[in-house]
């Protein structure tokens, strides 16, 4: 029931009913927090972003700057996951720039490196998207949105087995791309 309700409210909002956003927020907030938690799952606590902050910034990007059209609840959540990914990448770039500027003052024992280099992942993911857009989308939905295989299969209109195969292939491809980039 809630899934169809979200789609109906998104359509009302797109038709110009501004009060529709007030109806939408209680229905989407906890799912957006779950997606944000999935996005932050690989990050260290020192990143400085919390799930609530990520949700609020994504919400602003989705609704404040333009009038996007979300054809369904699924489309909305995919757009939200992509917005959160961009926010994390922007945040990683700012952290990376700040570390470069303050490098002599940082002690590696005090400021440990991140487990995963989000900037390298972003570069590799963009490269993957050029040749295999479906695999890149699966990575976005799985890694950044924290969605499960069945949810991704539903969103992409394919089988869970196909998503599992493409997820495994995408991970291998990204690992090789990131490892090669670091070795150079």
C-alpha positions as CSV (number, residue, x, y, z in Angstrom):
1,X,0.0,0.0,0.0
2,X,2.7,2.5,1.0
3,X,4.6,1.9,-2.3
4,X,1.6,3.0,-4.3
5,X,0.9,5.9,-2.0
6,X,4.4,7.3,-2.5
7,X,4.0,7.1,-6.3
8,X,0.6,8.9,-6.0
9,X,2.1,11.6,-3.8
10,X,5.0,12.1,-6.2
11,X,2.6,12.5,-9.1
12,X,0.5,15.0,-7.0
13,X,3.7,17.0,-6.3
14,X,4.7,17.0,-10.0
15,X,1.2,18.3,-10.9
16,X,2.0,21.3,-8.7
17,X,0.4,20.4,-5.4
18,X,3.0,21.8,-3.1
19,X,1.4,20.3,0.0
20,X,2.2,16.9,-1.4
21,X,5.8,17.2,-0.2
22,X,4.5,17.5,3.4
23,X,2.6,14.2,2.9
24,X,5.7,12.6,1.3
25,X,8.3,13.2,4.0
26,X,6.9,10.9,6.7
27,X,6.6,8.1,4.1
28,X,10.1,8.3,2.7
29,X,12.2,9.5,5.6
30,X,13.1,6.1,7.3
31,X,13.8,4.5,3.9
32,X,16.1,7.4,3.0
33,X,17.9,7.0,6.4
34,X,18.3,3.2,5.6
35,X,19.8,4.1,2.2
36,X,22.1,6.7,3.8
37,X,23.3,4.2,6.4
38,X,24.1,1.8,3.6
39,X,26.0,4.6,1.8
40,X,28.0,5.3,5.0
41,X,28.6,1.7,5.8
42,X,32.1,1.6,4.3
43,X,33.1,4.9,5.8
44,X,35.0,5.5,9.1
45,X,33.2,7.5,11.8
46,X,35.8,10.2,11.2
47,X,34.2,11.0,7.9
48,X,32.1,13.6,9.7
49,X,28.8,12.8,8.0
50,X,25.9,11.0,9.7
51,X,23.0,9.3,8.0
52,X,20.6,12.2,9.0
53,X,22.9,14.8,7.5
54,X,23.2,12.8,4.3
55,X,19.4,12.4,4.1
56,X,18.9,16.1,4.5
57,X,21.5,17.1,2.0
58,X,20.1,14.5,-0.5
59,X,16.6,15.8,0.1
60,X,17.7,19.4,-0.7
61,X,19.4,18.3,-3.9
62,X,16.4,16.3,-5.0
63,X,13.7,19.0,-4.3
64,X,15.2,22.4,-3.8
65,X,17.2,23.1,-7.0
66,X,14.9,22.0,-9.7
67,X,11.6,20.3,-10.3
68,X,12.5,16.7,-11.1
69,X,9.9,14.2,-12.3
70,X,9.9,10.9,-10.4
71,X,7.7,8.5,-12.3
72,X,7.5,6.1,-9.3
73,X,8.7,5.3,-5.9
74,X,11.5,3.1,-7.3
75,X,12.6,5.9,-9.6
76,X,12.7,8.3,-6.6
77,X,14.8,6.0,-4.5
78,X,17.3,5.4,-7.3
79,X,17.6,9.2,-7.7
80,X,18.1,9.5,-3.9
81,X,20.8,6.9,-3.9
82,X,22.6,8.6,-6.8
83,X,22.3,12.0,-5.0
84,X,23.8,10.5,-1.8
85,X,26.6,9.0,-3.9
86,X,27.4,12.4,-5.4
87,X,27.3,14.0,-1.9
88,X,29.8,11.4,-0.5
89,X,32.1,11.9,-3.5
90,X,32.0,15.7,-3.1
91,X,32.7,15.2,0.6
92,X,35.6,12.9,-0.1
93,X,37.1,15.4,-2.6
94,X,36.9,18.2,0.0
95,X,38.5,15.9,2.6
96,X,41.2,14.9,0.2
97,X,41.9,18.6,-0.7
98,X,42.0,19.5,3.0
99,X,44.4,16.7,3.7
100,X,46.7,17.8,0.9
101,X,46.7,21.4,2.2
102,X,47.4,20.2,5.8
103,X,49.6,17.2,5.0
104,X,52.6,18.3,7.1
105,X,50.4,18.7,10.2
106,X,48.7,15.3,9.9
107,X,50.0,12.3,11.8
108,X,49.0,9.0,10.2
109,X,48.7,7.4,13.6
110,X,46.0,10.1,14.5
111,X,44.3,10.4,11.2
112,X,44.1,6.9,9.7
113,X,43.4,6.5,5.9
114,X,39.9,5.5,4.8
115,X,39.4,1.8,4.1
116,X,38.3,2.6,0.6
117,X,39.3,5.4,-1.6
118,X,36.0,6.9,-2.7
119,X,37.6,9.0,-5.3
120,X,39.3,6.0,-6.9
121,X,36.0,4.1,-6.7
122,X,34.2,7.0,-8.4
123,X,36.7,7.1,-11.2
124,X,36.5,3.4,-11.7
125,X,32.7,3.5,-11.5
126,X,32.5,6.2,-14.2
127,X,34.7,4.1,-16.4
128,X,32.6,1.0,-15.8
129,X,29.4,3.0,-16.6
130,X,30.9,3.8,-20.1
131,X,31.2,0.2,-21.1
132,X,28.7,-1.5,-18.8
133,X,26.0,0.9,-17.6
134,X,23.8,-1.9,-16.0
135,X,26.7,-3.1,-13.9
136,X,27.5,0.4,-12.8
137,X,23.9,0.9,-11.8
138,X,24.0,-2.3,-9.8
139,X,27.0,-1.1,-7.9
140,X,25.3,2.2,-7.1
141,X,22.2,0.5,-5.8
142,X,24.1,-2.2,-3.9
143,X,27.1,-0.3,-2.5
144,X,25.8,3.2,-2.2
145,X,22.1,2.6,-1.5
146,X,22.6,-0.7,0.4
147,X,19.8,-2.4,-1.5
148,X,19.6,-6.2,-1.6
149,X,19.8,-8.4,-4.7
150,X,16.0,-8.9,-4.9
151,X,15.3,-5.2,-4.6
152,X,17.8,-4.4,-7.4
153,X,16.3,-7.1,-9.6
154,X,12.9,-5.5,-9.1
155,X,14.1,-2.0,-9.9
156,X,16.0,-3.1,-13.0
157,X,13.3,-5.5,-14.2
158,X,15.6,-8.5,-14.3
159,X,16.2,-11.7,-12.3
160,X,18.1,-12.0,-9.1
161,X,20.4,-14.5,-10.7
162,X,21.3,-11.9,-13.4
163,X,21.9,-9.2,-10.7
164,X,24.2,-11.6,-8.7
165,X,26.3,-12.4,-11.8
166,X,26.6,-8.7,-12.8
167,X,27.4,-7.7,-9.2
168,X,30.2,-10.3,-9.0
169,X,31.5,-9.2,-12.4
170,X,31.3,-5.5,-11.5
171,X,33.2,-6.0,-8.2
172,X,36.0,-7.8,-10.0
173,X,36.1,-5.1,-12.7
174,X,36.2,-2.3,-10.2
175,X,38.9,-4.0,-8.1
176,X,41.1,-4.4,-11.1
177,X,40.5,-0.8,-12.2
178,X,41.2,0.6,-8.7
179,X,44.2,-1.7,-8.2
180,X,45.7,-0.7,-11.6
181,X,45.1,3.0,-10.9
182,X,46.9,2.7,-7.5
183,X,49.8,0.7,-8.9
184,X,50.6,3.4,-11.5
